[in-house]
Amino acid sequence: MKIYDYNGKKNICGDRIHEARCKNRITQSELAARLQVSGITIERDSISRIEIGTRFVSDYELRELSRILNVSVNWLLGID
């Protein structure tokens, strides 16, 4: 499967995920652990790669990230 870049990044939500995570005072390790409890297999280094834009984010990951970070999916996508 080919994953395309958008403006040099593999996602458009990484900056917002980082912002919301810091605002909620959650470490990358804690966020990964919360996602794992939700059934999403992910490690701390994957959270780091998401935040810097070098990892693709699937729709189900985006939904769980928005729930855990208490923000909307639209906000994570920069729509709101």
Helices and strands as residue ranges (DSSP letters): H 14-23, H 28-37, H 44-52, H 59-69, H 73-76
